[in-house]
Amino acid sequence: AHLRRGLMLNDEGLDLLGTALRSRGLAVIPSVGNFLSFDLGRSAAPVYEALLSEGIIVRPIGNYGLPNHLRVTVGTAADNQAFIDALDRVLAE
């Protein structure tokens, strides 16, 4: 029961984050794991740094040949919303 609930929450988080990112015009790499990678359409480094300064930890994946991409791990509903809110602030700058 615990495992099924965890998988369900992860799937819901993937859906929520994917929808939020796509609605902001960001291309999302499909995932069945516990994270999503997305294309910012520009260098990810400044966005990574700005998110970090807001307390949001994501992973740049330029070392995989994707310098415009970040990876975000599915968290709790509150964590996911905090990421989306911070991303909106950062992208508006």
C-alpha positions as CSV (number, residue, x, y, z in Angstrom):
1,A,0.0,0.0,0.0
2,H,2.8,2.4,0.9
3,L,4.7,1.7,-2.4
4,R,1.5,2.2,-4.4
5,R,0.8,5.5,-2.7
6,G,4.4,6.6,-3.4
7,L,4.1,5.7,-7.0
8,M,0.8,7.5,-7.3
9,L,2.1,10.6,-5.7
10,N,5.1,10.5,-8.0
11,D,2.9,10.2,-11.1
12,E,0.7,13.1,-9.9
13,G,3.9,15.2,-9.4
14,L,5.2,14.4,-12.8
15,D,1.9,15.4,-14.3
16,L,1.7,18.6,-12.4
17,L,5.3,19.7,-13.1
18,G,5.1,18.6,-16.8
19,T,1.8,20.6,-17.3
20,A,3.2,23.6,-15.5
21,L,6.4,23.6,-17.5
22,R,4.7,23.1,-20.8
23,S,2.1,25.8,-20.1
24,R,5.1,28.2,-19.7
25,G,6.3,27.3,-23.2
26,L,9.1,25.0,-22.0
27,A,9.8,21.7,-23.7
28,V,9.8,18.8,-21.4
29,I,11.7,15.5,-21.9
30,P,9.2,12.7,-21.1
31,S,10.0,10.8,-18.0
32,V,8.8,7.7,-16.0
33,G,11.2,8.4,-13.2
34,N,11.0,10.8,-10.3
35,F,12.4,13.8,-12.2
36,L,11.7,15.9,-15.3
37,S,14.3,17.6,-17.5
38,F,13.2,20.7,-19.4
39,D,14.6,23.1,-22.0
40,L,14.7,26.7,-21.1
41,G,15.6,27.8,-24.6
42,R,18.6,29.7,-23.3
43,S,21.6,29.0,-21.0
44,A,20.4,27.2,-17.9
45,A,23.2,28.4,-15.7
46,P,21.7,31.8,-14.7
47,V,18.3,30.3,-14.1
48,Y,20.0,27.5,-12.0
49,E,21.8,30.2,-9.9
50,A,18.7,32.3,-9.5
51,L,16.6,29.3,-8.3
52,L,19.4,28.3,-5.9
53,S,19.4,31.8,-4.4
54,E,15.6,31.2,-3.8
55,G,16.3,28.0,-2.0
56,I,15.2,25.8,-4.9
57,I,17.7,23.0,-5.8
58,V,17.6,21.8,-9.4
59,R,20.3,20.1,-11.4
60,P,21.9,21.6,-14.5
61,I,22.6,18.9,-17.1
62,G,25.0,20.7,-19.4
63,N,27.5,17.9,-18.7
64,Y,25.2,15.7,-20.7
65,G,25.3,18.0,-23.7
66,L,22.2,19.9,-22.7
67,P,23.4,23.3,-21.6
68,N,19.9,24.9,-21.9
69,H,18.3,22.2,-19.7
70,L,17.6,21.8,-16.0
71,R,16.4,18.7,-14.1
72,V,13.8,19.0,-11.3
73,T,13.0,16.1,-8.9
74,V,9.3,15.5,-8.0
75,G,8.8,16.5,-4.4
76,T,5.8,17.0,-2.2
77,A,2.9,19.0,-3.5
78,A,4.3,22.0,-1.5
79,D,7.8,21.5,-2.9
80,N,6.5,21.3,-6.4
81,Q,4.5,24.5,-6.0
82,A,7.4,26.3,-4.4
83,F,9.5,25.3,-7.5
84,I,6.9,26.5,-9.9
85,D,6.4,29.8,-8.0
86,A,10.2,30.4,-7.9
87,L,10.6,29.5,-11.6
88,D,7.9,32.1,-12.5
89,R,9.7,34.8,-10.5
90,V,13.1,33.9,-12.1
91,L,11.7,33.7,-15.6
92,A,10.0,37.1,-15.2
93,E,13.4,38.8,-14.4
